[in-house]
Amino acid sequence: MIPPLSARRKRFIKQLAVTEVSLNMSIADNIKAIRSVLPEHVRLVAVSKFHPVGSITEAYQAGQRIFGESKVQEMTAKYESLPKDIEWHFIGHLQSNKVKYMVPYVSMIHGIDSYKLLAEVDKQARKAGRKVNCLLQIHIATEESKFGFDFQECRRMLEEGQWKELEYVTVCGLMGMATFTDRTEQIRDEFNSLSSFFNELKNTYFKDIPSFKELSMGMSDDYPLAIEAGSTLVRVGSRIFGERNY
């Protein structure tokens, strides 16, 4: 269960809200500034998609080990050329026919949006001889362009129970993206709704499964609000690497 805010966590959140990360600073300095105010239970996923290997190397030398990518081919190329103690998180929309290329090395897949996709990851992970950590993506934004289960679809999939028979995937938690808006209260409400749903699932379907503990929400513009709502993984890109070169 996501714990209620303690006075210490509230102080962290207040610090987060006023932390300045300058594009004139180095990648290493940006990472240091962000990580210095993250609560201990929150891990930083440096979103390196569309950024060159050199930028990732600078972040790696600053101690960052978790990187997020959204294109399988790009992530695989980076995996092959960078140190093998990096944890690669896939954070984009995943097509079933691309799963086999990353299953041998990916640390976590954030965007599982159907049972069919989860079963395909299990199938390919079995062939690779390793378990893969996965998050169920929940649609909490008002934008139709975003992917994910709605709450009822997710409940139905879990209630049907086929996922329990999958031996090579571990459902570790949930992921969601808030609406791209400057309306702070809307973003906060969306994050809180996902946090509440996480607690519901934890108490209903994953009560005796300690691996169900991750809540991936919050990006460069809204991660302080996500942490306030209980996020354990924040996905930050532009505040570390600057604007992307597509």
C-alpha positions in Angstrom: 0.0 0.0 0.0 1.2 3.5 -0.8 1.9 5.1 2.6 0.3 8.4 3.8 2.4 11.5 3.6 4.7 11.9 6.6 6.1 15.2 7.7 9.4 14.2 6.2 7.9 13.4 2.8 6.0 16.7 2.8 9.3 18.5 3.3 10.8 16.6 0.4 7.9 17.5 -1.8 8.2 21.2 -0.8 11.9 21.0 -1.8 11.0 19.4 -5.1 8.6 22.2 -6.0 11.3 24.8 -5.7 14.3 22.9 -7.1 15.6 24.6 -10.2 17.2 22.5 -12.9 18.9 24.7 -15.5 19.5 23.7 -19.1 22.8 25.7 -18.7 23.9 23.1 -16.2 25.6 19.9 -17.2 23.7 16.6 -17.4 25.6 15.5 -14.3 24.6 18.6 -12.4 21.0 18.2 -13.4 20.9 14.6 -12.2 22.5 15.6 -8.9 20.0 18.4 -8.4 17.0 16.1 -9.0 18.3 13.2 -7.0 19.3 15.3 -4.0 15.6 16.0 -3.3 14.0 12.7 -4.2 12.6 10.7 -1.2 14.6 7.5 -0.5 11.8 5.3 -1.9 11.6 7.0 -5.3 13.9 5.9 -8.1 14.8 8.1 -11.0 14.4 6.8 -14.6 16.4 9.1 -16.9 14.5 9.2 -20.1 17.2 9.0 -22.7 15.1 8.4 -25.8 16.3 10.3 -28.9 19.4 11.4 -27.0 22.9 10.2 -28.1 25.1 7.6 -26.4 27.4 10.4 -25.3 24.7 12.0 -23.2 23.8 8.7 -21.6 27.5 8.1 -20.8 27.7 11.5 -19.0 24.7 10.5 -16.9 26.2 7.1 -16.2 29.4 8.7 -15.0 27.3 10.8 -12.7 26.0 7.5 -11.1 22.7 7.1 -13.0 21.9 3.5 -13.8 18.2 3.4 -14.9 17.4 4.7 -18.3 14.1 4.8 -20.2 13.6 4.3 -23.9 10.5 4.2 -26.1 11.8 2.6 -29.3 12.9 -1.0 -29.2 15.5 -0.7 -32.0 17.1 2.4 -30.4 17.2 0.9 -27.0 18.8 -2.3 -28.3 21.5 -0.4 -30.1 22.3 1.6 -26.9 22.2 -1.6 -24.8 24.8 -3.2 -27.1 27.2 -0.2 -26.9 26.9 0.8 -23.2 27.9 -0.8 -19.9 25.9 -3.9 -19.0 25.0 -2.8 -15.4 22.5 -0.3 -16.9 18.8 -1.1 -16.1 16.9 -0.5 -19.3 13.2 0.4 -18.8 10.9 0.4 -21.8 8.4 3.3 -21.4 6.8 3.6 -24.8 3.9 1.9 -26.5 5.0 -1.6 -27.3 4.0 -3.7 -30.3 3.8 -7.4 -29.8 6.2 -8.2 -32.7 9.0 -6.2 -31.1 8.9 -7.9 -27.7 11.4 -10.7 -28.7 14.2 -8.2 -29.5 14.3 -6.7 -26.0 13.3 -9.5 -23.7 16.8 -10.9 -23.4 18.0 -7.7 -21.5 15.2 -5.3 -20.6 14.8 -4.7 -16.8 11.2 -3.4 -16.8 8.4 -2.8 -19.3 6.2 0.1 -18.1 3.5 -0.1 -20.8 1.6 -3.4 -20.6 -1.8 -2.3 -21.9 -3.5 -5.7 -22.7 -3.4 -9.3 -21.5 -2.4 -10.3 -25.0 0.8 -8.2 -24.7 1.5 -9.6 -21.3 1.2 -13.1 -22.6 3.5 -12.4 -25.5 6.2 -11.0 -23.1 5.8 -14.3 -21.1 6.2 -16.4 -24.2 9.3 -14.6 -25.4 10.8 -14.5 -21.8 10.3 -18.2 -21.6 12.4 -18.6 -24.8 15.1 -16.3 -23.3 15.1 -18.2 -20.0 14.5 -15.2 -17.8 11.7 -13.4 -16.0 10.7 -9.9 -17.0 9.3 -7.2 -14.7 6.2 -5.5 -16.0 3.9 -2.7 -15.1 0.2 -2.5 -16.1 -0.4 0.8 -17.9 -3.6 2.6 -16.8 -5.2 5.3 -18.8 -5.9 8.2 -16.4 -5.5 11.2 -18.8 -8.3 13.0 -20.7 -6.3 12.7 -24.0 -7.5 9.8 -26.1 -4.0 9.5 -27.7 -2.6 7.9 -24.6 -2.7 4.1 -24.1 -3.7 1.8 -21.3 -6.4 -0.1 -19.5 -9.2 1.8 -18.0 -9.9 0.8 -14.4 -12.7 -1.6 -15.2 -10.8 -3.3 -18.0 -7.9 -3.8 -15.6 -10.1 -5.2 -12.9 -11.8 -7.6 -15.5 -8.4 -8.8 -16.7 -7.2 -9.5 -13.2 -10.5 -11.1 -12.2 -10.3 -13.6 -15.1 -7.1 -14.8 -13.6 -5.2 -16.0 -16.7 -2.2 -13.7 -15.7 -1.6 -15.9 -12.7 -0.6 -18.8 -15.0 2.2 -16.8 -16.6 5.5 -18.0 -15.2 8.0 -15.6 -16.9 6.5 -12.2 -16.2 6.3 -10.5 -12.8 3.6 -7.8 -12.5 5.3 -5.3 -10.3 2.8 -2.4 -10.3 1.1 0.2 -12.4 2.1 3.0 -14.7 0.2 6.1 -15.8 0.5 9.5 -17.5 -1.4 12.5 -16.5 -3.0 14.9 -19.0 -0.6 17.4 -20.6 -2.1 20.5 -19.0 -1.1 23.4 -16.7 -4.1 22.7 -14.5 -2.3 21.5 -11.4 -5.4 20.2 -9.7 -6.4 18.1 -12.6 -2.9 16.5 -12.7 -3.1 15.9 -8.9 -6.5 14.3 -9.2 -5.4 12.0 -11.9 -2.3 10.9 -10.0 -4.3 10.4 -6.8 -6.9 8.3 -8.8 -4.0 6.0 -10.0 -2.6 5.8 -6.5 -6.0 4.8 -5.0 -6.4 2.2 -7.8 -2.9 0.8 -7.0 -3.9 0.4 -3.3 -7.2 -1.3 -4.4 -5.4 -3.8 -6.6 -2.7 -4.4 -3.9 -5.4 -5.3 -1.4 -7.5 -7.3 -3.8 -5.4 -9.2 -6.2 -1.8 -8.8 -5.0 -2.2 -9.0 -1.2 0.4 -11.7 -0.8 2.6 -10.7 -3.7 5.4 -8.4 -2.3 6.8 -7.7 -5.8 3.7 -5.6 -6.5 5.1 -2.3 -5.2 5.9 0.0 -8.0 3.9 3.1 -9.1 5.4 4.7 -12.2 4.1 8.2 -12.7 5.5 11.7 -13.1 7.6 13.2 -15.8 9.7 16.4 -16.1 6.8 18.8 -15.7 4.8 17.1 -13.1 7.0 14.6 -11.1 6.7 16.6 -7.8 2.9 16.1 -7.9 3.4 12.4 -8.7 5.7 11.9 -5.7 3.1 13.7 -3.5 0.6 11.0 -4.7 2.9 8.1 -4.0 5.0 7.5 -7.1 8.0 5.2 -6.7 9.4 5.7 -10.2 9.6 9.1 -11.9 10.5 9.3 -15.6 12.5 12.5 -16.2 14.0 13.4 -19.6 14.2 17.1 -20.6 15.1 18.3 -17.1 18.2 16.1 -17.4 19.2 16.0 -21.0 17.4 19.1 -22.4 15.2 19.1 -25.5 15.2 16.0 -27.7 16.6 15.8 -31.2 14.0 13.7 -33.0 
